[in-house]
Amino acid sequence: MKFLKLFGRLKSVVIGMVHVGALPGTPQSSLPLTQITDKACHEAEIYKDAGVDGLIVENMHDLPYTVYVGPEITAAMAVISAAVKHTCPRLPLGIQILCSANQQAVAVALAAGLDFIRVEGFVFSHVADEGMINACAGDLLRYRKQIGAQHVQIFADIKKKHSAHALTADVSISETAKAAELFLADGIVLTGTATGMQADPKELKEVEHAVKIPVLIGSGVTLENARSYLDANALIIGSYFKKEGYWANSVDPDRVKKFMDHIGKLRE
């Protein structure tokens, strides 16, 4: 199984989020790329030292997001990702480029030597706060094949946060998961309704029974509720690892270490 080979375990893998600073050209950009890169590598080192199982690099501070991601963002994410890879050469690394810049993410993963990408809008269209997000699985997997990046795994969000799903209200979470599996996703990501909001443990059980591919929790995991998600294949954690538990703050080494100590005991 590709997931087991990558992470070395099948359940409750912990993946920390490296939220890079606002990139050049975005409304809140204020730092040079070298400084943004240095901070990303510093936070990656904190995660590595605390014993997390993997990382995702994401342009979370590029608010407001756009579906028209410029080449300057792709180039910057490639530079930052390559630097993080150099900092943590043995740690499984992934990338997500907001908003829905999935082909760009595959290209960056290939160029920087990353292992996986997190994808929004893989199956079934939805209305996000950035606008309409259309399903991309067919085009994305063909692009991955064309550039020789088949080894880059795709973890696909379904019924994702910050979105309205009225268009697919008659399609259940398990049916959506089955569609993602049919369309060759390597894993499925479940979230709450917004960043920092926890996913529904009942949905985790429902989706795990519906598909054979890995199921990852993509938001809302904390020290207090981690036990509810031990059966998930991975826990993607951003907000809880930040100072005061707020996503926009810097990574708090004490919170990361405390969580990893706790999850280590739960995983025994």
C-alpha positions as CSV (number, residue, x, y, z in Angstrom):
1,M,0.0,0.0,0.0
2,K,1.4,3.3,-1.1
3,F,0.3,5.1,2.1
4,L,2.0,2.7,4.4
5,K,5.2,2.8,2.3
6,L,5.2,6.6,2.5
7,F,4.4,7.1,6.2
8,G,5.5,3.9,7.8
9,R,2.2,3.4,9.6
10,L,-1.5,3.1,8.5
11,K,-3.4,4.8,11.3
12,S,-3.4,8.3,13.0
13,V,-0.4,9.6,11.0
14,V,0.1,13.2,12.0
15,I,0.7,15.8,9.2
16,G,1.6,19.3,10.3
17,M,0.7,22.4,8.2
18,V,3.4,24.8,7.1
19,H,1.4,27.9,6.3
20,V,3.8,30.1,4.3
21,G,3.6,33.9,4.5
22,A,1.6,36.0,2.0
23,L,3.4,35.5,-1.3
24,P,4.5,38.3,-3.7
25,G,1.6,39.9,-5.5
26,T,-1.0,38.9,-3.0
27,P,-2.9,41.7,-1.1
28,Q,-1.2,41.1,2.3
29,S,2.3,40.5,1.0
30,S,4.9,42.4,2.9
31,L,8.0,40.2,3.2
32,P,10.7,39.2,0.6
33,L,10.6,35.6,-0.6
34,T,13.8,34.8,1.2
35,Q,12.3,35.7,4.6
36,I,9.1,33.8,3.8
37,T,11.2,30.7,2.9
38,D,13.4,31.0,6.1
39,K,10.3,31.0,8.3
40,A,8.7,28.1,6.5
41,C,11.9,26.1,7.0
42,H,12.1,27.1,10.7
43,E,8.6,25.9,11.3
44,A,9.3,22.7,9.4
45,E,12.2,22.1,11.8
46,I,10.0,22.6,14.8
47,Y,7.6,19.9,13.4
48,K,10.5,17.6,12.6
49,D,12.0,17.9,16.0
50,A,8.6,17.2,17.7
51,G,8.3,13.9,15.7
52,V,5.4,14.6,13.3
53,D,5.0,12.1,10.5
54,G,4.7,14.5,7.6
55,L,4.1,18.0,6.4
56,I,2.0,20.0,3.9
57,V,3.2,23.3,2.6
58,E,0.3,25.7,1.8
59,N,-0.2,29.3,0.8
60,M,-2.8,29.9,3.5
61,H,-2.0,33.6,3.9
62,D,-2.7,34.5,0.3
63,L,-6.1,36.0,1.2
64,P,-8.4,36.5,-0.5
65,Y,-7.9,33.4,-2.7
66,T,-8.4,33.3,-6.4
67,V,-9.1,30.5,-8.9
68,Y,-6.7,32.3,-11.2
69,V,-3.3,31.5,-9.6
70,G,-0.5,33.4,-11.3
71,P,2.9,31.9,-12.3
72,E,4.6,33.9,-9.6
73,I,2.7,31.9,-6.9
74,T,3.7,28.6,-8.5
75,A,7.3,29.7,-8.8
76,A,7.4,30.9,-5.1
77,M,5.8,27.7,-3.8
78,A,8.4,25.6,-5.8
79,V,11.3,27.6,-4.2
80,I,9.8,27.3,-0.7
81,S,8.9,23.6,-1.1
82,A,12.4,22.7,-2.3
83,A,13.9,24.5,0.7
84,V,11.6,22.7,3.1
85,K,12.5,19.4,1.4
86,H,16.2,20.2,2.0
87,T,15.4,21.0,5.6
88,C,13.5,17.8,6.2
89,P,14.8,15.3,3.6
90,R,13.4,12.2,5.3
91,L,10.0,13.5,6.1
92,P,7.0,12.8,3.8
93,L,6.1,16.2,2.3
94,G,3.0,17.4,0.4
95,I,1.7,20.6,-1.0
96,Q,-1.6,22.4,-1.5
97,I,-1.9,25.6,-3.6
98,L,-5.0,27.7,-3.0
99,C,-7.3,28.0,-4.5
100,S,-7.7,24.8,-6.4
101,A,-4.4,25.2,-8.3
102,N,-4.1,21.4,-8.5
103,Q,-2.1,21.0,-11.7
104,Q,0.3,23.6,-10.4
105,A,0.7,21.7,-7.2
106,V,1.5,18.5,-9.1
107,A,4.2,20.4,-11.0
108,V,5.7,21.8,-7.9
109,A,5.6,18.4,-6.2
110,L,7.6,16.9,-9.1
111,A,10.1,19.8,-9.3
112,A,10.7,19.9,-5.5
113,G,10.7,16.2,-4.9
114,L,7.5,16.1,-2.8
115,D,5.4,13.0,-2.2
116,F,1.7,14.1,-2.3
117,I,-0.7,16.9,-3.0
118,R,-4.0,17.9,-1.3
119,V,-6.6,18.6,-3.9
120,E,-9.9,20.5,-3.7
121,G,-12.6,20.0,-6.3
122,F,-11.5,16.5,-7.3
123,V,-15.0,15.1,-7.9
124,F,-18.4,17.0,-8.0
125,S,-18.5,20.7,-8.5
126,H,-19.3,23.0,-5.6
127,V,-19.6,26.7,-4.7
128,A,-16.7,27.9,-2.6
129,D,-16.0,31.4,-1.2
130,E,-13.7,31.9,-4.2
131,G,-16.5,31.0,-6.7
132,M,-17.4,27.9,-8.6
133,I,-15.0,25.0,-8.3
134,N,-15.4,22.4,-10.9
135,A,-14.4,18.7,-10.7
136,C,-10.9,18.2,-12.0
137,A,-10.0,14.5,-11.6
138,G,-9.9,13.7,-15.3
139,D,-7.7,16.6,-16.3
140,L,-5.5,16.4,-13.2
141,L,-4.7,12.7,-13.6
142,R,-3.9,13.1,-17.3
143,Y,-1.6,16.0,-16.5
144,R,0.1,14.0,-13.7
145,K,0.7,11.2,-16.3
146,Q,1.9,13.6,-19.0
147,I,4.7,15.1,-16.8
148,G,5.8,11.8,-15.3
149,A,4.5,12.4,-11.8
150,Q,2.5,9.3,-11.2
151,H,4.4,8.7,-7.9
152,V,2.9,11.9,-6.5
153,Q,-0.1,10.8,-4.4
154,I,-3.4,12.7,-4.5
155,F,-5.4,13.2,-1.3
156,A,-8.7,14.6,-2.3
157,D,-11.1,16.8,-0.2
158,I,-14.8,15.8,-0.5
159,K,-17.7,18.0,0.6
160,K,-14.9,20.4,1.7
161,K,-14.9,23.3,4.2
162,H,-15.7,26.9,3.3
163,S,-18.1,25.7,0.6
164,A,-21.8,25.3,-0.3
165,H,-22.8,21.8,-1.5
166,A,-26.5,22.5,-2.4
167,L,-25.7,21.4,-5.9
168,T,-24.9,17.9,-4.7
169,A,-27.2,17.7,-1.7
170,D,-28.6,14.5,-3.0
171,V,-25.2,12.9,-3.1
172,S,-24.1,11.5,0.3
173,I,-20.7,11.8,1.8
174,S,-20.1,8.1,1.3
175,E,-21.2,8.3,-2.4
176,T,-18.9,11.2,-2.9
177,A,-16.1,9.2,-1.4
178,K,-16.8,6.2,-3.6
179,A,-16.7,8.6,-6.7
180,A,-13.3,9.9,-5.6
181,E,-12.1,6.3,-5.2
182,L,-13.5,5.3,-8.6
183,F,-11.6,8.3,-10.1
184,L,-8.3,7.1,-8.7
185,A,-7.7,9.3,-5.7
186,D,-5.0,7.9,-3.4
187,G,-6.8,9.1,-0.3
188,I,-9.9,11.1,0.9
189,V,-9.9,14.2,3.2
190,L,-12.8,15.0,5.5
191,T,-13.2,18.4,7.1
192,G,-15.5,20.4,9.2
193,T,-17.4,23.4,7.8
194,A,-14.4,25.8,8.2
195,T,-10.7,26.0,9.2
196,G,-10.3,24.8,12.7
197,M,-13.8,23.2,12.9
198,Q,-13.8,19.5,13.6
199,A,-14.9,16.8,11.2
200,D,-17.9,14.6,12.1
201,P,-16.6,11.3,13.6
202,K,-19.8,9.7,12.3
203,E,-18.8,10.7,8.8
204,L,-15.4,9.2,9.3
205,K,-16.9,5.8,10.2
206,E,-19.3,6.1,7.2
207,V,-16.6,6.9,4.7
208,E,-14.2,4.3,6.1
209,H,-16.9,1.6,5.5
210,A,-17.6,2.9,2.0
211,V,-14.0,2.9,0.5
212,K,-10.8,1.0,0.7
213,I,-8.4,3.9,0.2
214,P,-7.0,6.0,3.1
215,V,-9.2,8.5,4.9
216,L,-7.6,11.6,6.3
217,I,-9.1,14.2,8.7
218,G,-8.4,17.7,7.4
219,S,-9.5,20.1,10.1
220,G,-10.4,20.6,13.7
221,V,-8.2,18.0,15.4
222,T,-7.1,19.0,18.9
223,L,-5.5,17.4,21.9
224,E,-8.9,17.0,23.5
225,N,-10.7,15.3,20.6
226,A,-7.8,13.3,19.0
227,R,-9.1,10.1,20.5
228,S,-12.2,10.4,18.3
229,Y,-10.1,10.2,15.1
230,L,-7.6,7.4,15.9
231,D,-9.1,5.2,13.3
232,A,-8.4,7.8,10.6
233,N,-5.3,7.1,8.4
234,A,-4.0,10.6,9.0
235,L,-4.7,13.8,10.9
236,I,-3.8,17.0,9.1
237,I,-3.3,19.6,11.8
238,G,-2.8,23.4,11.3
239,S,-4.7,25.5,13.8
240,Y,-4.1,23.5,16.9
241,F,-0.3,23.6,16.4
242,K,-0.3,27.4,16.2
243,K,0.1,29.9,19.2
244,E,-3.3,30.2,20.9
245,G,-4.7,27.6,18.5
246,Y,-5.3,30.2,15.8
247,W,-4.3,29.3,12.2
248,A,-2.7,32.7,11.3
249,N,-0.2,32.6,14.2
250,S,3.3,31.0,14.2
251,V,3.8,27.3,15.1
252,D,4.0,26.8,18.8
253,P,6.7,24.2,19.6
254,D,5.1,23.4,23.0
255,R,1.7,22.7,21.5
256,V,3.2,20.4,18.9
257,K,5.3,18.5,21.4
258,K,2.4,18.1,23.8
259,F,0.2,16.8,21.1
260,M,2.8,14.3,19.7
261,D,3.4,13.0,23.3
262,H,-0.3,12.5,23.7
263,I,-0.9,10.9,20.3
264,G,2.1,8.7,20.9
265,K,0.5,7.2,24.0
266,L,-2.9,6.8,22.3
267,R,-1.2,5.0,19.4
268,E,0.5,2.4,21.7
